[in-house]
């Protein structure tokens, strides 16, 4: 699901990759000092100024990227997105070629019937 900021585009990412990495690292480092991972996430999110849910998503993605959690890694997701884009472009090109072929076939048939 894509969020819309009213411009028809995804909202910009306000946190740099460095901030994200640091926040995730802090969660993993301070997790034992809290009763649950969620408690560590809430504490650190408050300190860096993001929502706990945002930080939880960063932590889960980092866990997938390092193999600690099953699921699609960031690299796999980027590759899948690229392949889906290429697939859409190829389908459009095939549709254009199909229509052009039908048009030329009709024109050729028209020429022979005259």
C-alpha positions in Angstrom: 0.0 0.0 0.0 1.4 3.4 -1.0 0.8 6.5 1.0 -0.1 9.6 -0.9 1.0 13.1 0.3 -1.5 14.9 -2.0 1.0 15.2 -4.8 0.4 11.7 -6.2 3.9 10.7 -5.0 5.2 8.8 -2.1 6.2 11.1 0.8 9.9 11.8 1.1 11.9 9.9 3.6 12.7 12.3 6.4 15.3 10.0 8.1 18.7 9.4 6.5 20.0 5.9 6.2 22.6 6.7 8.9 19.8 7.6 11.4 17.9 4.5 10.6 21.0 2.3 11.0 21.9 3.9 14.3 18.4 3.6 15.6 18.2 -0.1 14.7 21.7 -0.7 16.2 20.5 1.0 19.4 17.5 -1.2 19.6 19.6 -4.3 19.4 22.2 -3.0 21.8 19.7 -1.9 24.5 17.2 -4.7 24.0 18.4 -6.6 27.1 18.0 -3.5 29.3 14.2 -3.5 28.5 11.6 -6.2 29.3 10.7 -6.6 25.6 12.0 -5.5 22.2 8.9 -3.4 21.8 9.8 -1.5 25.0 13.3 -0.8 23.7 11.8 0.3 20.4 9.4 2.7 22.1 12.1 4.2 24.2 14.6 4.8 21.3 11.9 6.0 18.9 11.0 8.7 21.4 14.6 9.8 21.7 15.2 10.0 17.9 11.8 11.6 17.1 10.1 9.0 15.1 7.1 6.8 15.8 7.6 3.5 17.5 5.9 1.7 14.6 8.3 3.3 12.1 11.3 2.1 14.1 9.7 -1.3 14.5 9.4 -1.6 10.7 13.1 -0.6 10.3 14.1 -3.2 12.9 12.1 -5.9 11.2 13.6 -5.1 7.8 17.1 -5.1 9.2 16.4 -8.5 10.7 15.2 -9.8 7.3 18.3 -8.3 5.6 20.6 -10.1 8.1 18.8 -13.4 7.9 17.5 -13.3 11.5 13.9 -13.2 10.2 12.3 -14.8 7.2 11.0 -12.6 4.4 12.1 -10.5 1.4 15.4 -8.6 1.9 15.8 -5.0 0.8 17.9 -6.1 -2.2 15.3 -8.7 -3.2 12.5 -6.2 -2.9 14.5 -3.7 -5.1 15.1 -6.4 -7.7 11.5 -7.5 -7.7 10.4 -3.8 -8.2 12.8 -3.5 -11.1 11.5 -6.7 -12.7 7.9 -5.6 -12.3 8.7 -2.3 -14.0 10.4 -4.1 -16.9 7.5 -6.5 -17.2 5.0 -3.6 -17.4 7.2 -1.9 -20.1 7.4 -5.2 -22.1 3.7 -5.7 -21.9 3.1 -2.1 -23.2 5.6 -2.7 -26.0 4.0 -6.0 -27.0 0.5 -4.3 -27.0 1.9 -1.6 -29.3 3.5 -4.2 -31.6 0.3 -6.3 -31.7 -1.8 -3.2 -32.7 0.7 -2.1 -35.3 0.8 -5.7 -36.7 -3.0 -5.8 -36.9 -3.0 -2.3 -38.6 -0.4 -3.3 -41.2 -2.2 -6.6 -41.9 -5.5 -4.8 -42.4 -3.8 -2.3 -44.7 -2.2 -5.1 -46.7 -5.5 -6.9 -47.0 -7.1 -3.6 -48.1 -4.5 -3.2 -50.8 -5.1 -6.7 -52.2 -8.9 -6.3 -52.3 -8.7 -3.2 -54.5 
